[in-house]
């Protein structure tokens, strides 16, 4: 598979324990391959992840997997770990929240 690929977010489904995010990846030949990434529902309930961030968290993990395993694309299902959630949370800054807090204090 070439270094370049197209990733399309298809959608998500909510299960009892996890949210499943679906993606289709096409390589240079145009052959589609489906990937599923999951985030535990508990991560959203405990505010370690925001619902609107689910797709981007999964996309970042998928891109890392595609880059790291360029020659072997046999694995198509991944689970987002607590460490990945913490890493995403520490690197994303909610600018809107800081904007509103600043104006409330004035």
DSSP file (Angstrom, degrees, kcal/mol; ACC not computed):
  #  RESIDUE AA STRUCTURE BP1 BP2  ACC     N-H-->O    O-->H-N    N-H-->O    O-->H-N    TCO  KAPPA ALPHA  PHI   PSI    X-CA   Y-CA   Z-CA
    1    1 A X              0   0    0      0, 0.0     4,-0.1     0, 0.0    71,-0.0   0.000 360.0 360.0 360.0 132.3    0.0    0.0    0.0
    2    2 A X        -     0   0    0      2,-0.2    27,-0.0     1,-0.1    26,-0.0  -0.122 360.0-107.1 -65.6 167.2    1.4    3.4   -0.9
    3    3 A X  S    S+     0   0    0     24,-0.1     2,-0.4    25,-0.0    -1,-0.1   0.749 101.5  74.1 -67.2 -23.4    2.2    6.1    1.7
    4    4 A X        +     0   0    0      2,-0.0    24,-0.4     0, 0.0     2,-0.3  -0.756  59.4 157.2 -97.8 139.3   -0.8    8.1    0.5
    5    5 A X        -     0   0    0     -2,-0.4     2,-0.5    22,-0.2    22,-0.2  -0.977  36.8-123.7-152.3 161.3   -4.4    7.0    1.3
    6    6 A X  E     -A   26   0A   0     20,-2.8    20,-2.6    -2,-0.3     2,-0.5  -0.946  22.1-160.6-111.7 127.1   -7.8    8.5    1.7
    7    7 A X  E     -A   25   0A   0     -2,-0.5     2,-0.5    18,-0.2    18,-0.2  -0.933   6.1-170.3-111.2 127.2   -9.6    8.1    5.0
    8    8 A X  E     -A   24   0A   0     16,-2.9    16,-2.5    -2,-0.5     2,-0.5  -0.971  18.2-138.4-119.4 125.7  -13.4    8.5    5.1
    9    9 A X  E     -A   23   0A   0     -2,-0.5    14,-0.2    14,-0.2     3,-0.1  -0.714  20.8-178.8 -79.3 126.0  -15.4    8.6    8.3
   10   10 A X  E     -     0   0A   0     12,-2.9     2,-0.3    -2,-0.5    13,-0.2   0.822  43.5 -93.9 -97.3 -38.6  -18.6    6.6    7.8
   11   11 A X  E     -A   22   0A   0     11,-1.2    11,-3.2     2,-0.0    -1,-0.3  -0.951  34.3 -91.7 151.4-169.8  -20.3    7.0   11.2
   12   12 A X  E     -A   21   0A   0     -2,-0.3     2,-0.3     9,-0.2     9,-0.2  -0.942  15.5-153.4-139.2 160.1  -20.7    5.4   14.6
   13   13 A X  E     -A   20   0A   0      7,-2.0     7,-2.7    -2,-0.3     2,-0.6  -0.973  19.1-131.6-129.9 149.2  -23.0    3.0   16.4
   14   14 A X  E     +A   19   0A   0     -2,-0.3     5,-0.2     5,-0.2     2,-0.2  -0.891  27.7 180.0-104.7 123.0  -23.6    2.9   20.1
   15   15 A X        -     0   0    0      3,-3.0    26,-0.0    -2,-0.6     0, 0.0  -0.445  45.3 -91.2-106.6-174.8  -23.4   -0.4   21.9
   16   16 A X  S    S+     0   0    0     -2,-0.2     3,-0.1     1,-0.1    -1,-0.0   0.896 121.5  12.5 -64.6 -41.8  -23.9   -1.4   25.4
   17   17 A X  S    S+     0   0    0      1,-0.2    24,-2.8    24,-0.1    25,-0.5   0.673 128.0  27.7-111.0 -23.4  -20.2   -1.0   26.4
   18   18 A X  E     - B   0  40A   0     22,-0.3    -3,-3.0    23,-0.1     2,-0.5  -0.920  61.8-126.1-139.6 160.5  -18.6    0.9   23.5
   19   19 A X  E     -AB  14  39A   0     20,-2.7    20,-1.9    -2,-0.3     2,-0.6  -0.944  30.1-148.4-101.1 130.8  -19.1    3.4   20.7
   20   20 A X  E     -AB  13  38A   0     -7,-2.7    -7,-2.0    -2,-0.5     2,-0.5  -0.899   7.7-160.9-105.2 123.3  -17.9    1.9   17.4
   21   21 A X  E     -AB  12  37A   0     16,-3.5    16,-2.5    -2,-0.6     2,-0.4  -0.897   9.4-151.3-105.2 129.1  -16.5    4.4   14.8
   22   22 A X  E     +AB  11  36A   0    -11,-3.2   -12,-2.9    -2,-0.5   -11,-1.2  -0.835  16.6 175.1-108.0 137.4  -16.3    3.2   11.2
   23   23 A X  E     -AB   9  35A   0     12,-2.5    12,-2.8    -2,-0.4     2,-0.4  -0.962  19.9-148.7-134.4 150.9  -13.9    4.3    8.6
   24   24 A X  E     -AB   8  34A   0    -16,-2.5   -16,-2.9    -2,-0.3     2,-0.5  -0.992  15.4-162.9-119.0 131.4  -13.1    3.3    5.0
   25   25 A X  E     -AB   7  33A   0      8,-2.8     8,-1.5    -2,-0.4     2,-0.5  -0.953   2.8-167.2-117.1 131.3   -9.5    3.7    3.8
   26   26 A X  E     -AB   6  32A   0    -20,-2.6   -20,-2.8    -2,-0.5     6,-0.2  -0.965   6.3-158.2-117.3 132.0   -8.6    3.7    0.1
   27   27 A X    >   -     0   0    0      4,-0.9     3,-1.9    -2,-0.5   -22,-0.2  -0.216  47.5 -73.6 -92.7-169.5   -5.0    3.3   -1.0
   28   28 A X  T 3  S+     0   0    0    -24,-0.4   -23,-0.1     1,-0.3    -1,-0.0   0.769 132.5  56.5 -58.5 -27.6   -3.5    4.4   -4.4
   29   29 A X  T 3  S-     0   0    0      2,-0.1    -1,-0.3     1,-0.0     3,-0.1   0.596 111.4-121.7 -80.9  -9.9   -5.2    1.5   -6.1
   30   30 A X    <   +     0   0    0     -3,-1.9     2,-0.4     1,-0.3    -2,-0.1   0.480  60.0 149.1  84.7   1.8   -8.6    2.7   -4.8
   31   31 A X        -     0   0    0      1,-0.1    -4,-0.9    -5,-0.0    -1,-0.3  -0.569  42.0-134.6 -72.4 122.3   -9.4   -0.5   -3.0
   32   32 A X  E     -B   26   0A   0     -2,-0.4     2,-0.4    -6,-0.2    -6,-0.2  -0.504  21.5-173.7 -79.8 146.9  -11.5    0.2    0.0
   33   33 A X  E     -B   25   0A   0     -8,-1.5    -8,-2.8    -2,-0.2     2,-0.3  -0.993  18.1-134.7-138.3 131.7  -10.8   -1.4    3.4
   34   34 A X  E     -B   24   0A   0     -2,-0.4     2,-0.4   -10,-0.2   -10,-0.2  -0.681  20.2-172.7 -92.0 139.1  -13.1   -1.0    6.4
   35   35 A X  E     -B   23   0A   0    -12,-2.8   -12,-2.5    -2,-0.3     2,-0.4  -0.971   7.1-160.3-128.7 144.6  -11.7   -0.2    9.9
   36   36 A X  E     -Bc  22  77A   0     40,-2.7    42,-2.3    -2,-0.4     2,-0.4  -0.993   7.6-176.1-126.7 129.3  -13.5   -0.1   13.2
   37   37 A X  E     -Bc  21  78A   0    -16,-2.5   -16,-3.5    -2,-0.4     2,-0.4  -0.964  10.6-154.9-123.6 143.0  -12.3    1.8   16.3
   38   38 A X  E     -Bc  20  79A   0     40,-2.2    42,-3.1    -2,-0.4     2,-0.4  -0.899  12.4-168.5-123.0 148.3  -14.0    1.7   19.7
   39   39 A X  E     -B   19   0A   0    -20,-1.9   -20,-2.7    -2,-0.4    42,-0.1  -1.000  35.5-111.2-128.5 131.9  -14.1    4.0   22.7
   40   40 A X  E >>  -B   18   0A   0     -2,-0.4     3,-1.3    40,-0.4     4,-0.7  -0.367  18.0-132.6 -62.3 135.9  -15.7    2.7   25.9
   41   41 A X  H >> S+     0   0    0    -24,-2.8     4,-2.0     1,-0.3     3,-0.9   0.837 105.8  66.5 -56.7 -33.2  -19.0    4.5   26.8
   42   42 A X  H 3> S+     0   0    0    -25,-0.5     4,-2.5     1,-0.3    -1,-0.3   0.812  90.6  62.9 -59.8 -31.4  -17.6    4.9   30.3
   43   43 A X  H <4>S+     0   0    0     -3,-1.3     5,-2.3     1,-0.2     6,-1.4   0.856 107.7  42.7 -63.5 -34.6  -14.9    7.3   28.9
   44   44 A X  H X<5S+     0   0    0     -3,-0.9     3,-1.2    -4,-0.7    -2,-0.2   0.902 113.4  50.6 -76.7 -42.6  -17.7    9.7   27.8
   45   45 A X  H 3<5S+     0   0    0     -4,-2.0    -2,-0.2     1,-0.3    -3,-0.2   0.878 112.2  47.4 -63.3 -38.1  -19.7    9.3   30.9
   46   46 A X  T 3<5S-     0   0    0     -4,-2.5    -1,-0.3    -5,-0.2    -2,-0.2   0.373 114.6-118.2 -86.3   5.2  -16.7   10.1   33.1
   47   47 A X  T < 5S+     0   0    0     -3,-1.2    -3,-0.2     2,-0.3    -2,-0.1   0.734  80.0 124.3  65.9  25.9  -15.8   13.1   30.9
   48   48 A X  S   <S+     0   0    0     -5,-2.3     2,-0.3    -6,-0.2    -4,-0.2   0.616  82.4  24.2 -84.6 -13.9  -12.4   11.6   29.8
   49   49 A X  S    S-     0   0    0     -6,-1.4     2,-0.4    -5,-0.1    -2,-0.3  -0.991  78.6-132.5-145.4 147.2  -13.7   12.1   26.2
   50   50 A X    >>  -     0   0    0     -2,-0.3     3,-1.4     1,-0.1     4,-0.7  -0.806  21.7-125.8 -99.5 144.1  -16.2   14.4   24.7
   51   51 A X  G >4 S+     0   0    0     -2,-0.4     3,-1.1     1,-0.3     4,-0.4   0.888 111.0  53.1 -54.6 -42.4  -18.8   12.9   22.3
   52   52 A X  G 34 S+     0   0    0      1,-0.2     4,-0.3     2,-0.1    -1,-0.3   0.687 106.1  54.6 -70.5 -16.3  -17.9   15.4   19.5
   53   53 A X  G <> S+     0   0    0     -3,-1.4     4,-2.6     1,-0.2     5,-0.3   0.570  81.3  93.0 -91.1  -9.9  -14.2   14.4   19.8
   54   54 A X  H <X S+     0   0    0     -3,-1.1     4,-2.2    -4,-0.7     5,-0.2   0.904  84.7  47.3 -51.2 -51.6  -14.8   10.7   19.3
   55   55 A X  H  > S+     0   0    0     -4,-0.4     4,-2.6     1,-0.2    -1,-0.2   0.903 114.2  46.3 -61.4 -40.6  -14.3   10.7   15.5
   56   56 A X  H  > S+     0   0    0     -4,-0.3     4,-2.5     2,-0.2    -1,-0.2   0.885 110.4  53.3 -71.2 -36.6  -11.0   12.7   15.6
   57   57 A X  H  X S+     0   0    0     -4,-2.6     4,-1.7     1,-0.2    -1,-0.2   0.933 113.8  43.4 -59.9 -44.9   -9.6   10.6   18.5
   58   58 A X  H  X S+     0   0    0     -4,-2.2     4,-2.8    -5,-0.3    -2,-0.2   0.893 111.4  54.1 -68.0 -40.3  -10.2    7.5   16.4
   59   59 A X  H  X S+     0   0    0     -4,-2.6     4,-2.6     1,-0.2     5,-0.2   0.912 107.2  51.1 -60.9 -42.9   -8.9    9.1   13.2
   60   60 A X  H  X S+     0   0    0     -4,-2.5     4,-1.8     1,-0.2    -1,-0.2   0.916 112.3  46.3 -61.5 -42.8   -5.6   10.0   14.9
   61   61 A X  H  X S+     0   0    0     -4,-1.7     4,-2.4     2,-0.2    -2,-0.2   0.920 111.8  51.4 -65.0 -43.5   -5.2    6.4   16.1
   62   62 A X  H  X S+     0   0    0     -4,-2.8     4,-2.7     1,-0.2    -2,-0.2   0.911 108.7  50.5 -61.5 -43.2   -6.1    5.0   12.7
   63   63 A X  H  X S+     0   0    0     -4,-2.6     4,-2.2     2,-0.2    -1,-0.2   0.890 109.8  50.9 -63.0 -38.6   -3.5    7.3   11.0
   64   64 A X  H  X S+     0   0    0     -4,-1.8     4,-2.5    -5,-0.2    -2,-0.2   0.919 111.8  47.8 -62.6 -42.7   -0.9    6.1   13.5
   65   65 A X  H  X S+     0   0    0     -4,-2.4     4,-2.1     2,-0.2    -2,-0.2   0.912 111.6  49.3 -64.7 -42.9   -1.7    2.5   12.8
   66   66 A X  H  < S+     0   0    0     -4,-2.7    -1,-0.2     1,-0.2    -2,-0.2   0.895 114.7  44.9 -64.1 -39.5   -1.6    3.0    9.0
   67   67 A X  H >< S+     0   0    0     -4,-2.2     3,-0.7    -5,-0.2    -2,-0.2   0.893 115.9  45.8 -71.1 -40.1    1.7    4.8    9.2
   68   68 A X  H 3< S+     0   0    0     -4,-2.5     3,-0.2     1,-0.2    -2,-0.2   0.797 119.1  40.0 -75.2 -28.7    3.3    2.2   11.6
   69   69 A X  T 3<  +     0   0    0     -4,-2.1     3,-0.3    -5,-0.2    -1,-0.2  -0.360  67.1 147.3-118.7  52.3    2.1   -0.8    9.7
   70   70 A X  S <  S+     0   0    0     -3,-0.7    -1,-0.2     1,-0.2     3,-0.1   0.845  78.2  39.6 -57.6 -36.8    2.5    0.2    6.1
   71   71 A X  S    S+     0   0    0      1,-0.2     2,-0.5    -3,-0.2    -1,-0.2   0.731 116.8  49.0 -87.3 -22.5    3.3   -3.4    5.0
   72   72 A X        +     0   0    0     -3,-0.3     3,-0.2    -6,-0.1    -1,-0.2  -0.916  49.9 160.2-125.8 105.4    0.8   -5.2    7.1
   73   73 A X        +     0   0    0     -2,-0.5    -1,-0.1     1,-0.2    -3,-0.1  -0.058  39.7 116.2-110.3  30.2   -2.8   -4.0    7.1
   74   74 A X        +     0   0    0      2,-0.0     2,-0.4     0, 0.0    -1,-0.2   0.836  57.2  77.4 -72.5 -32.1   -4.4   -7.2    8.4
   75   75 A X        +     0   0    0     -3,-0.2     3,-0.1     1,-0.1    -3,-0.0  -0.665  48.9 165.5 -82.2 128.9   -5.7   -5.8   11.6
   76   76 A X        +     0   0    0     -2,-0.4   -40,-2.7     1,-0.1     2,-0.4   0.365  53.1  71.0-124.4   1.8   -8.8   -3.7   11.1
   77   77 A X  E     +c   36   0A   0    -42,-0.2     2,-0.3   -40,-0.0   -40,-0.2  -0.984  54.9 174.4-127.1 132.0  -10.2   -3.3   14.6
   78   78 A X  E     -c   37   0A   0    -42,-2.3   -40,-2.2    -2,-0.4     2,-0.5  -0.972  20.8-144.9-136.5 148.5   -8.7   -1.1   17.3
   79   79 A X  E     -c   38   0A   0     -2,-0.3     2,-0.4   -42,-0.2   -40,-0.2  -0.956  23.5-125.5-113.9 129.1   -9.7    0.0   20.8
   80   80 A X        -     0   0    0    -42,-3.1   -40,-0.4    -2,-0.5     2,-0.1  -0.590  31.4-141.3 -74.2 128.7   -8.8    3.5   22.1
   81   81 A X     >  -     0   0    0     -2,-0.4     4,-2.0     1,-0.1     5,-0.1  -0.408  20.6-112.2 -89.8 164.9   -6.9    3.2   25.3
   82   82 A X  H  > S+     0   0    0      1,-0.2     4,-2.4     2,-0.2     5,-0.2   0.865 119.3  56.0 -60.6 -36.6   -7.1    5.3   28.5
   83   83 A X  H  > S+     0   0    0      1,-0.2     4,-2.4     2,-0.2    -1,-0.2   0.898 106.2  49.3 -64.4 -41.0   -3.6    6.5   27.7
   84   84 A X  H  > S+     0   0    0      2,-0.2     4,-2.5     1,-0.2    -1,-0.2   0.888 110.7  50.6 -65.6 -38.7   -4.6    7.7   24.2
   85   85 A X  H  X S+     0   0    0     -4,-2.0     4,-2.6     2,-0.2    -2,-0.2   0.922 111.9  47.1 -63.8 -43.6   -7.6    9.5   25.7
   86   86 A X  H  X S+     0   0    0     -4,-2.4     4,-2.2     2,-0.2    -2,-0.2   0.894 112.2  50.6 -64.8 -40.2   -5.4   11.2   28.3
   87   87 A X  H  X S+     0   0    0     -4,-2.4     4,-1.3     2,-0.2    -2,-0.2   0.921 112.4  46.1 -64.4 -44.4   -2.9   12.2   25.6
   88   88 A X  H  X S+     0   0    0     -4,-2.5     4,-1.5     1,-0.2     3,-0.4   0.929 112.4  51.2 -63.2 -44.6   -5.6   13.7   23.4
   89   89 A X  H  < S+     0   0    0     -4,-2.6    -1,-0.2     1,-0.2    -2,-0.2   0.878 109.7  49.3 -61.4 -39.5   -7.1   15.5   26.3
   90   90 A X  H  < S+     0   0    0     -4,-2.2    -1,-0.2     1,-0.2    -2,-0.2   0.749 114.8  44.8 -74.1 -22.6   -3.8   17.0   27.3
   91   91 A X  H  < S+     0   0    0     -4,-1.3     2,-0.5    -3,-0.4    -1,-0.2   0.588 101.2  73.8 -97.9 -11.6   -3.0   18.2   23.7
   92   92 A X     <  -     0   0    0     -4,-1.5     2,-0.5    -3,-0.2    -1,-0.0  -0.882  64.8-162.9-104.0 132.3   -6.4   19.6   22.9
   93   93 A X        -     0   0    0     -2,-0.5     2,-1.5     4,-0.0     3,-0.1  -0.950  18.7-134.8-117.1 121.0   -7.3   22.9   24.5
   94   94 A X     >  -     0   0    0     -2,-0.5     4,-1.5     1,-0.2     3,-0.2  -0.568  25.0-178.3 -74.0  94.0  -11.0   24.0   24.5
   95   95 A X  H  > S+     0   0    0     -2,-1.5     4,-2.0     1,-0.2    -1,-0.2   0.834  76.3  59.2 -65.3 -34.2  -10.5   27.7   23.5
   96   96 A X  H  > S+     0   0    0      1,-0.2     4,-2.3     2,-0.2    -1,-0.2   0.908 103.6  51.7 -63.2 -40.8  -14.2   28.5   23.7
   97   97 A X  H  > S+     0   0    0     -3,-0.2     4,-2.2     1,-0.2    -1,-0.2   0.921 110.5  47.2 -63.6 -43.2  -14.2   27.6   27.4
   98   98 A X  H  X S+     0   0    0     -4,-1.5     4,-1.9     1,-0.2    -1,-0.2   0.853 110.1  54.7 -67.8 -32.5  -11.3   29.8   28.2
   99   99 A X  H  X S+     0   0    0     -4,-2.0     4,-1.8     2,-0.2    -2,-0.2   0.934 110.8  44.3 -63.2 -47.1  -12.8   32.6   26.2
  100  100 A X  H  X S+     0   0    0     -4,-2.3     4,-1.8     1,-0.2    -2,-0.2   0.876 111.6  52.9 -68.9 -36.8  -16.1   32.4   28.2
  101  101 A X  H  X S+     0   0    0     -4,-2.2     4,-1.5    -5,-0.2    -1,-0.2   0.901 108.1  51.6 -64.0 -39.9  -14.3   32.2   31.6
  102  102 A X  H  X S+     0   0    0     -4,-1.9     4,-0.8     1,-0.2    -1,-0.2   0.917 111.6  46.3 -63.3 -43.7  -12.2   35.3   30.8
  103  103 A X  H  < S+     0   0    0     -4,-1.8    -1,-0.2     1,-0.2    -2,-0.2   0.781 107.1  57.4 -74.1 -26.0  -15.3   37.3   30.0
  104  104 A X  H  < S+     0   0    0     -4,-1.8    -1,-0.2     1,-0.2    -2,-0.2   0.865 104.5  52.9 -68.7 -34.9  -17.2   36.1   33.0
  105  105 A X  H  <        0   0    0     -4,-1.5    -1,-0.2     1,-0.2    -2,-0.2   0.728 360.0 360.0 -73.8 -21.9  -14.5   37.4   35.3
  106  106 A X     <        0   0    0     -4,-0.8    -1,-0.2    -3,-0.2    -2,-0.1   0.467 360.0 360.0 -76.6 360.0  -14.5   40.9   33.8
